[in-house]
Amino acid sequence: MAVFLTCLMAIGAPGAEAAETIAIVTASGLNLRKGPEGSAGIVRTLQKGDTLRILGETTGWLKVDHAGETGYVKHNPQWVKFLTAETAADADPGERSLLGRAVEAVTRKLEARKAEVADDIRREKDVLERLNAINRNLNRTTLQVRALAAALEALSAEIQHNRQEIKALEERIAETEAQASQRLVALYKLSWIGQVQFLVNATSIHDFFERKRALNNLLAHDDKVFGALLADYDRLSGLMSRLEARKAEKQRKTEAFNLQLNDLAAHKARRIGLLAEIRSKKSLELAAIDSLKASAAALDTAIQSFMQQAPAPQPEIFAGADFATFKGLLKMPVEGKIAKFFGPYKNPRFNVMNFRSGIEIHAERGEPVRSVREGRVLFASWFKGFGNMLIIDHGENYCTVYAHAEELFKQKGDTVLAEEVIATVGDTGSTSEPGLYFEVRHHGKPMNPLAWIHQRG
């Protein structure tokens, strides 16, 4: 009896949450209707001993679920009894037997539901982990595509330059060949006349040597012209070989570029599909919200750790005025519009409260992100829930956080100058549009960035 009552108490009572309340039909021929009125259509006729899950209550009617069918039954204690410890204790032996069988059935359903919930939790975790992995792969592939596009552009420019150089060289070779042809004809005629006769015709010794010097100069010039022509032939051959090599390289990079583009499209499609799945299911989206809370908590812990492990500040890094003196004077880290603000906020869809430790600035993808002041980089890598992220130590236990970046230009330990470009805008680790997530912290505690930024107008 004690076990039986314990099972009933675990299942629920009239005062418990509606979804956990179970009842039993104690009269045969009870109609399950489509609406809370006697004229509503009949879904089915219930029999004595049938179990119901109570979903809600309206005047004189109970909204119930029976074997997956939802409807309404009259709220009459003589026809429907809630399963509670009290009703079990007062029931006659026949009813108690019915209640016992109902409890066993409901207990089996509850155990099955617990298993389903556990599977749902595992699936939600798997979906969020896959989303994080897809975001990382998407960012990596985006950067690879960009690098290949830049390499292709450089190769195209080099190929164009080679073609122009080849054209100019071919024109020069044609001109040199014409000159060389004329000289060959002249030399042929000179040999036909005879060099000796050319020299013998001199009118004096001085004229002889002048003629000889002039002839040597002409022959030396001819050697130079012919030598330059041969060199141009060799250079042209080299340029043609280089051009063919660059064209082959461009073909290979074009194929790689197309493969990366296809890979990028596949990553984007998977990301869109997972986001759609998350947003279409309340449990998944609530799990995503919990994941963001967990990521925020992990960031709090990480920043505390980074600040404690940071080396002693070097005077040359923090040579300017103390960070605190710039409160209200800092420039925006990126050109854009502040879309989400610091502090507590409610998710209107699920009525869930959360806290945002920074601000989100919507901006065009690829826009430069600048450090608000000089400092040293404490962290520069991927952080789950925040994507590519930078944390900069500004001294005096102040630091700033820059997240959702597409590309990072600094590494851990690097020094940065005030307003130096440190990253570009992206949407890594985010489920919304491109932008920058920005925080200001003191002793690890988040502070409202708007109190630090000078907003024009």
C-alpha positions in Angstrom: 0.0 0.0 0.0 2.8 2.4 0.9 4.5 1.8 -2.5 1.2 2.3 -4.3 0.5 5.6 -2.5 4.1 6.7 -3.2 3.6 6.1 -7.0 0.4 8.1 -7.0 2.0 11.0 -5.2 4.9 11.0 -7.7 2.6 11.0 -10.7 0.7 14.1 -9.5 -2.3 15.7 -7.8 -5.0 18.2 -8.7 -2.8 21.1 -7.5 0.3 20.0 -9.5 1.2 21.2 -12.9 -1.5 20.3 -15.4 0.8 18.2 -17.7 1.6 15.9 -14.7 -2.0 15.3 -13.5 -3.5 11.9 -14.2 -7.2 10.8 -13.8 -9.2 7.7 -14.3 -12.7 7.3 -15.8 -15.0 5.6 -13.3 -18.2 5.5 -15.4 -18.8 3.8 -18.7 -20.0 5.7 -21.7 -18.3 9.1 -20.9 -18.0 11.1 -24.1 -14.8 12.8 -25.1 -15.9 15.9 -27.0 -14.1 18.2 -29.4 -15.0 21.3 -27.4 -16.1 22.3 -23.8 -19.9 22.1 -24.5 -22.5 19.4 -24.8 -23.2 20.1 -28.4 -19.6 19.6 -29.5 -18.8 16.6 -31.7 -17.8 13.4 -30.0 -14.2 12.3 -30.5 -14.8 8.9 -28.8 -16.7 7.2 -26.0 -14.6 6.4 -23.0 -15.0 3.3 -20.8 -14.6 2.7 -17.1 -10.9 2.3 -16.2 -9.6 4.5 -19.1 -6.8 6.8 -18.0 -6.6 10.5 -18.9 -3.9 13.1 -18.8 -5.3 16.4 -17.6 -4.2 19.3 -19.8 -6.3 22.1 -18.4 -9.6 23.1 -16.9 -12.4 25.3 -17.9 -15.9 25.9 -16.4 -17.4 22.5 -15.8 -15.0 20.8 -18.3 -11.6 19.2 -18.3 -9.3 19.3 -21.3 -7.7 15.9 -21.4 -5.5 13.6 -23.5 -6.4 9.9 -24.0 -4.2 7.7 -26.1 -2.9 10.6 -28.1 -6.4 12.1 -28.7 -7.2 15.5 -27.2 -10.7 16.6 -26.2 -13.0 17.7 -23.3 -15.0 15.7 -20.7 -17.5 16.8 -18.1 -15.8 17.7 -14.8 -17.8 15.4 -12.5 -16.1 13.6 -9.6 -18.5 10.7 -10.0 -17.3 10.1 -13.6 -13.6 11.2 -13.4 -11.3 10.7 -10.4 -7.8 12.2 -10.0 -5.1 9.8 -9.1 -3.8 11.0 -5.7 -2.8 9.4 -2.5 -6.1 10.5 -0.9 -8.3 9.0 -3.6 -6.4 5.7 -3.4 -6.8 5.5 0.3 -10.6 6.1 0.1 -11.2 3.9 -2.9 -13.1 0.6 -2.7 -11.3 -2.6 -3.6 -12.6 -2.6 -7.1 -11.6 1.0 -7.8 -8.3 0.4 -6.1 -7.6 -2.4 -8.5 -8.4 -0.1 -11.4 -6.3 2.6 -10.0 -3.4 0.2 -9.4 -3.5 -0.9 -13.1 -3.7 2.7 -14.2 -0.8 3.6 -12.0 1.3 0.8 -13.6 0.3 2.0 -17.1 1.1 5.6 -16.2 4.4 4.7 -14.6 5.4 2.9 -17.7 4.5 5.9 -19.7 6.5 8.2 -17.4 9.5 6.0 -17.6 9.3 6.0 -21.4 8.9 9.7 -21.3 12.0 10.1 -19.1 13.9 8.0 -21.7 12.5 10.3 -24.5 13.6 13.4 -22.5 17.1 12.0 -22.1 17.2 11.3 -25.8 16.0 14.8 -26.5 18.7 16.3 -24.3 21.4 14.3 -26.0 20.0 15.3 -29.4 19.8 19.0 -28.5 23.4 18.8 -27.3 24.5 17.1 -30.5 22.7 19.7 -32.6 24.4 22.6 -30.8 27.8 20.9 -31.0 27.2 20.3 -34.7 26.3 24.0 -35.1 29.5 25.0 -33.4 31.6 22.7 -35.6 29.8 24.0 -38.8 30.5 27.6 -37.7 34.2 26.8 -37.3 34.3 25.0 -40.7 32.4 27.8 -42.4 34.8 30.4 -41.1 37.9 28.4 -42.1 36.5 27.7 -45.6 35.5 31.4 -46.0 39.1 32.4 -45.3 40.5 29.7 -47.6 38.2 30.9 -50.4 39.3 34.5 -49.8 42.9 33.5 -50.0 42.4 31.5 -53.2 40.5 34.4 -54.7 43.4 36.8 -53.9 46.0 34.3 -55.3 43.9 33.9 -58.5 43.7 37.7 -58.9 47.5 38.0 -58.4 48.1 35.2 -61.0 45.8 36.8 -63.5 47.7 40.1 -63.1 51.0 38.3 -63.5 49.7 36.5 -66.6 48.5 39.7 -68.1 51.9 41.4 -67.3 53.7 38.5 -68.9 51.6 38.7 -72.0 52.3 42.5 -72.3 56.0 41.8 -71.8 56.0 39.1 -74.5 54.2 41.4 -76.9 56.7 44.2 -76.3 59.6 41.7 -76.7 58.2 40.3 -79.9 57.9 43.8 -81.4 61.5 44.5 -80.4 62.7 41.2 -81.9 60.9 41.9 -85.1 62.5 45.4 -85.3 66.0 43.9 -84.4 65.5 41.1 -87.0 64.8 43.8 -89.7 68.0 45.7 -88.8 70.0 42.4 -88.6 68.7 41.4 -92.0 69.9 44.7 -93.5 73.3 44.4 -91.9 73.6 40.8 -93.2 72.9 42.1 -96.7 75.5 44.8 -96.3 78.1 42.4 -94.9 77.4 40.0 -97.7 78.1 42.8 -100.2 81.2 43.9 -98.3 82.6 40.4 -98.4 81.7 40.3 -102.1 83.6 43.5 -102.8 86.4 42.4 -100.5 87.5 44.0 -97.2 91.1 44.4 -98.6 89.9 46.4 -101.6 87.8 48.6 -99.2 91.0 49.3 -97.3 93.3 49.6 -100.3 91.1 52.4 -101.7 92.3 54.6 -98.8 94.0 57.8 -100.0 96.4 57.9 -97.1 97.7 56.0 -94.1 95.4 58.1 -91.9 92.5 57.3 -94.2 93.5 53.6 -94.1 93.4 53.4 -90.3 90.2 55.4 -90.1 88.6 53.0 -92.6 89.8 50.0 -90.6 88.6 51.5 -87.3 85.2 52.3 -88.8 84.9 48.8 -90.2 85.8 47.3 -86.8 83.2 49.5 -85.1 80.6 48.4 -87.6 81.4 44.7 -87.1 81.4 45.2 -83.2 78.0 46.9 -83.5 76.7 44.1 -85.6 78.0 41.5 -83.0 76.1 43.5 -80.3 72.9 43.6 -82.4 73.1 39.9 -83.1 74.0 39.1 -79.5 71.0 41.2 -78.2 68.8 39.4 -80.7 69.9 36.0 -79.5 69.4 37.1 -75.8 65.9 38.3 -76.7 65.1 35.0 -78.3 66.2 33.3 -75.0 64.2 35.7 -72.9 61.1 35.2 -75.1 61.4 31.4 -74.7 61.7 31.8 -70.9 58.7 34.2 -70.8 56.6 31.8 -72.8 57.5 28.9 -70.5 56.7 31.0 -67.5 53.4 32.0 -69.0 52.4 28.4 -69.6 53.4 27.5 -66.1 51.4 30.3 -64.6 48.4 29.4 -66.8 48.6 25.8 -65.5 48.9 27.0 -61.9 45.9 29.3 -62.4 43.9 26.3 -63.7 44.8 24.3 -60.6 43.9 27.1 -58.3 40.7 27.7 -60.1 39.7 24.1 -59.6 40.6 24.3 -55.9 38.7 27.6 -55.7 35.6 26.0 -57.2 35.9 23.0 -54.8 36.2 25.4 -51.8 33.2 27.4 -53.1 31.1 24.2 -53.2 32.4 23.3 -49.7 31.4 26.8 -48.5 27.9 26.5 -50.0 27.5 23.1 -48.3 28.6 24.5 -44.9 26.2 27.4 -45.4 23.3 25.1 -46.3 24.0 22.8 -43.3 24.1 25.9 -41.0 20.9 27.3 -42.4 19.2 23.9 -42.0 20.4 23.5 -38.4 19.3 27.1 -37.5 15.9 26.5 -39.0 15.6 23.3 -37.0 16.6 25.1 -33.8 14.2 27.9 -34.4 11.3 25.7 -35.2 11.5 23.7 -32.0 11.0 25.3 -28.7 13.1 22.7 -26.8 16.1 23.2 -29.2 15.9 27.0 -29.0 15.7 26.9 -25.2 18.7 24.6 -25.3 20.5 27.1 -27.5 19.6 29.9 -25.0 21.0 27.7 -22.2 24.1 27.0 -24.3 24.6 30.8 -24.7 24.3 31.2 -20.9 26.9 28.4 -20.4 29.2 30.1 -23.0 28.8 33.4 -21.1 29.7 31.7 -17.8 32.7 30.0 -19.4 33.8 33.4 -20.8 33.6 34.9 -17.3 35.7 32.1 -15.9 38.2 32.4 -18.8 38.7 36.1 -18.4 39.3 35.8 -14.7 41.9 33.2 -15.4 43.5 35.2 -18.2 43.7 38.3 -16.0 45.3 36.4 -13.2 47.9 34.7 -15.5 48.7 38.0 -17.4 52.4 39.0 -17.1 53.2 42.3 -15.3 52.4 45.2 -17.6 55.4 46.8 -19.4 55.6 50.6 -19.3 56.1 50.9 -23.0 52.8 49.0 -23.7 50.7 51.2 -21.4 52.6 54.4 -21.9 49.4 56.5 -22.4 47.0 57.7 -19.8 45.2 55.2 -17.6 42.3 53.4 -19.3 39.8 54.7 -16.8 40.5 58.3 -17.9 39.0 57.5 -21.3 35.6 56.6 -19.9 33.0 58.2 -22.3 35.7 59.1 -24.8 36.5 55.7 -26.5 35.7 55.5 -30.2 33.4 52.7 -31.5 35.5 49.6 -32.3 33.7 49.3 -35.6 31.4 51.5 -37.8 27.9 50.2 -37.4 24.6 50.4 -35.5 24.2 49.2 -31.9 21.4 46.5 -32.1 21.6 44.7 -28.8 22.3 46.4 -25.5 24.1 45.6 -22.2 22.1 44.2 -19.3 19.1 42.0 -18.6 16.7 41.2 -21.4 13.8 38.9 -22.1 13.4 36.5 -24.9 9.9 37.5 -26.1 9.1 34.2 -27.7 9.7 32.1 -24.6 9.5 34.7 -21.9 13.0 33.7 -20.7 15.2 36.2 -18.9 18.9 36.4 -19.7 21.8 38.9 -19.2 24.0 40.3 -21.9 27.5 41.3 -20.7 28.2 43.5 -23.7 26.7 45.1 -26.8 26.2 43.8 -30.4 27.0 46.2 -33.2 25.6 45.3 -36.6 28.1 46.0 -39.4 29.0 44.9 -42.9 30.9 41.7 -43.1 34.7 42.4 -43.5 34.5 45.8 -41.9 37.7 46.6 -39.9 37.6 46.1 -36.1 39.8 48.4 -34.1 41.2 48.2 -30.6 39.7 51.0 -28.5 43.0 51.6 -26.7 46.6 50.2 -26.6 47.3 47.0 -24.8 48.4 43.4 -25.0 46.4 40.4 -26.5 45.4 37.9 -23.8 43.4 35.6 -26.1 43.0 35.3 -29.8 41.2 32.2 -31.0 37.9 30.4 -31.3 35.7 30.5 -28.2 32.5 28.4 -28.2 29.4 30.6 -28.4 31.4 33.6 -29.4 33.3 32.4 -32.5 36.6 34.1 -33.3 37.4 36.3 -30.3 40.1 38.7 -29.1 40.6 39.8 -25.5 42.9 42.8 -24.9 44.5 43.7 -21.6 44.7 47.5 -21.2 46.3 47.5 -17.7 44.9 48.4 -14.3 42.7 45.3 -14.6 40.8 46.6 -17.6 40.2 44.5 -20.7 38.0 44.6 -23.8 36.4 41.7 -25.7 35.8 41.5 -29.4 33.8 38.5 -30.7 32.1 37.0 -33.8 35.0 38.2 -35.9 35.6 36.7 -39.3 39.4 37.0 -39.3 41.8 37.8 -36.5 45.0 39.8 -37.3 46.6 39.4 -33.8 47.9 36.5 -31.7 48.2 36.0 -28.0 51.0 38.1 -26.6 51.0 40.7 -29.4 50.9 44.4 -28.5 48.3 46.6 -30.1 48.1 50.4 -30.6 45.0 52.5 -30.0 42.7 52.3 -33.0 44.8 49.6 -34.7 42.9 47.2 -36.9 42.9 43.9 -35.1 40.1 41.9 -36.9 37.3 42.0 -39.4 33.5 41.7 -38.8 31.9 38.3 -39.3 29.1 36.2 -37.8 31.2 33.3 -36.4 29.6 31.6 -33.4 26.5 33.7 -33.9 23.0 32.8 -35.0 22.2 36.3 -36.3 23.5 38.7 -38.9 27.2 39.9 -39.2 28.3 42.2 -36.5 30.7 42.7 -33.5 30.1 41.7 -29.9 32.0 44.1 -27.7 32.6 44.1 -23.9 34.4 46.2 -21.4 35.5 44.6 -18.1 37.2 45.7 -14.9 38.5 43.0 -12.6 36.6 40.5 -14.8 33.3 42.2 -14.1 31.3 43.3 -17.2 30.6 47.0 -17.5 28.2 48.8 -19.8 30.2 49.7 -22.9 27.9 52.6 -23.7 29.3 54.4 -20.6 32.7 54.2 -22.2 32.0 54.9 -25.8 31.7 58.5 -27.2 28.6 58.4 -29.3 28.5 61.1 -31.9 25.4 63.3 -32.2 
